[in-house]
């Protein structure tokens, strides 16, 4: 009598095949999951490293910008900051687009440059600007006054005052 044993409806041989297939599926599943986890970990690590590098780069750029703004000024300093007198070098009244009155005489811009040659040379040597006081004159229109003041601003800091 040849009797076959069955377990849950399977013969011993069938049960062996089912168990072998189950173990093979678990093994394949574990190896692909381990590879996927390793890939995800590597991807997450590289993403973190890339984000950290970008953050550090931005932080360095912002610090460099703060340092450059703190250390530099785009204005020419006053000559008083270089040890010269705080007093203005001239008191001028604008009488036209290219004419100024100082010390009772009316002169043009070129004559004014000759009159103030010493302070202009000092400011060029020290890389600074002296101050001048400028007054408006009734009857001189705004464009002419602005033109005269703009010429002065090429050499001096202009302190405009009312009379």
C-alpha positions as CSV (number, residue, x, y, z in Angstrom):
1,X,0.0,0.0,0.0
2,X,1.4,3.1,-1.2
3,X,0.0,5.9,0.8
4,X,0.6,9.5,0.2
5,X,0.6,11.9,3.0
6,X,-1.1,15.2,2.4
7,X,-0.8,18.4,4.4
8,X,-3.5,21.0,3.9
9,X,-4.3,19.5,0.6
10,X,-0.7,19.3,-0.7
11,X,1.4,16.3,-1.1
12,X,4.8,16.3,0.4
13,X,6.4,17.1,-2.9
14,X,4.0,19.9,-3.7
15,X,4.5,21.4,-0.2
16,X,8.3,21.3,-0.8
17,X,7.9,23.3,-4.0
18,X,5.6,25.8,-2.3
19,X,8.0,26.3,0.6
20,X,11.0,26.6,-1.8
21,X,9.1,29.2,-3.9
22,X,8.1,31.2,-0.7
23,X,11.7,31.2,0.5
24,X,13.0,32.3,-2.9
25,X,10.4,35.1,-3.0
26,X,11.3,36.3,0.5
27,X,15.0,36.3,-0.4
28,X,14.5,38.2,-3.7
29,X,12.3,40.7,-1.9
30,X,14.8,41.3,0.9
31,X,17.7,41.8,-1.5
32,X,15.8,44.3,-3.7
33,X,14.5,46.1,-0.6
34,X,18.0,46.3,0.9
35,X,19.3,47.7,-2.4
36,X,16.3,50.2,-2.6
37,X,16.9,51.3,1.0
38,X,20.6,51.7,0.3
39,X,19.8,53.8,-2.8
40,X,17.3,55.9,-0.9
41,X,19.9,56.4,1.9
42,X,22.5,57.4,-0.6
43,X,20.1,59.7,-2.4
44,X,19.0,61.3,0.9
45,X,22.6,61.7,2.0
46,X,23.7,63.3,-1.3
47,X,20.6,65.6,-1.3
48,X,21.5,66.7,2.3
49,X,25.1,67.3,1.3
50,X,24.0,69.3,-1.7
51,X,21.5,71.4,0.3
52,X,24.1,72.0,3.0
53,X,26.7,73.1,0.4
54,X,24.1,75.5,-1.2
55,X,23.2,76.9,2.2
56,X,26.9,77.4,3.1
57,X,27.5,79.1,-0.3
58,X,24.6,81.5,0.2
59,X,25.7,82.2,3.8
60,X,29.3,83.0,2.6
61,X,27.9,85.3,-0.2
62,X,25.7,87.2,2.3
63,X,28.6,87.6,4.7
64,X,30.8,88.9,2.0
65,X,28.1,91.4,1.0
66,X,27.6,92.6,4.6
67,X,31.4,93.0,4.9
68,X,31.7,94.9,1.7
69,X,28.8,97.2,2.6
70,X,30.3,97.8,6.1
71,X,33.8,98.6,4.9
72,X,33.1,100.7,1.8
73,X,31.4,103.9,1.0
74,X,30.8,105.2,-2.5
75,X,31.0,108.8,-1.3
76,X,34.2,110.8,-1.4
77,X,35.0,111.8,2.2
78,X,35.0,115.3,3.4
79,X,38.5,116.8,3.7
80,X,37.9,117.4,7.4
81,X,37.9,113.6,7.8
82,X,41.5,113.7,6.4
83,X,42.7,116.3,8.9
84,X,41.8,119.5,7.0
85,X,39.6,122.3,8.3
86,X,35.8,121.9,8.6
87,X,35.2,125.4,7.5
88,X,33.9,125.9,3.9
89,X,36.5,127.1,1.4
90,X,34.1,129.6,-0.3
91,X,30.8,131.4,0.2
92,X,29.2,131.7,-3.2
93,X,26.0,133.3,-4.7
94,X,24.8,131.8,-8.0
95,X,24.1,134.6,-10.5
96,X,23.7,132.4,-13.6
97,X,24.3,129.0,-15.1
98,X,28.1,129.7,-15.2
99,X,28.5,132.7,-12.9
100,X,29.1,133.1,-9.2
101,X,29.5,136.1,-6.9
102,X,32.2,135.8,-4.2
103,X,33.9,138.5,-2.2
104,X,32.0,141.2,-4.1
105,X,33.0,140.1,-7.6
106,X,31.2,138.1,-10.2
107,X,33.3,135.3,-11.9
108,X,32.8,132.3,-14.1
109,X,33.4,128.7,-13.2
110,X,36.9,128.6,-14.7
111,X,37.9,131.7,-12.8
112,X,36.4,130.2,-9.6
113,X,38.6,127.1,-10.2
114,X,41.7,129.3,-10.5
115,X,40.7,131.2,-7.3
116,X,40.3,128.0,-5.4
117,X,43.2,126.2,-7.0
118,X,44.9,125.5,-3.6
119,X,42.0,123.7,-2.0
120,X,41.2,121.8,-5.2
121,X,44.8,120.6,-5.4
122,X,44.7,119.5,-1.7
123,X,41.4,117.7,-2.3
124,X,42.9,115.9,-5.3
125,X,46.0,114.9,-3.3
126,X,44.0,113.6,-0.3
127,X,41.1,112.2,-2.5
128,X,38.5,114.2,-0.6
129,X,36.2,117.1,-1.1
130,X,35.9,120.5,0.7
131,X,32.6,122.2,1.4
132,X,31.3,125.4,-0.3
133,X,28.3,127.4,0.8
134,X,25.9,128.4,-2.1
135,X,23.1,130.9,-2.0
136,X,20.4,131.3,-4.6
137,X,19.7,134.7,-6.2
138,X,16.2,136.0,-7.0
139,X,15.8,136.2,-10.8
140,X,18.0,133.2,-11.6
141,X,15.7,130.4,-12.8
142,X,15.9,126.9,-11.4
143,X,17.6,125.2,-14.4
144,X,20.4,127.8,-14.4
145,X,20.9,127.5,-10.7
146,X,20.9,123.7,-10.9
147,X,23.5,123.8,-13.7
148,X,25.8,126.1,-11.6
149,X,25.4,123.9,-8.6
150,X,26.1,120.7,-10.6
151,X,29.4,122.2,-11.8
152,X,30.3,122.9,-8.2
153,X,29.5,119.4,-7.1
154,X,32.1,118.0,-9.4
155,X,34.8,119.5,-7.1
156,X,33.1,120.3,-3.8
157,X,30.3,119.3,-1.4
158,X,27.7,122.0,-1.8
159,X,25.8,123.3,1.2
160,X,22.8,125.2,-0.2
161,X,21.4,127.9,2.1
162,X,18.7,130.5,2.0
163,X,19.6,134.2,2.6
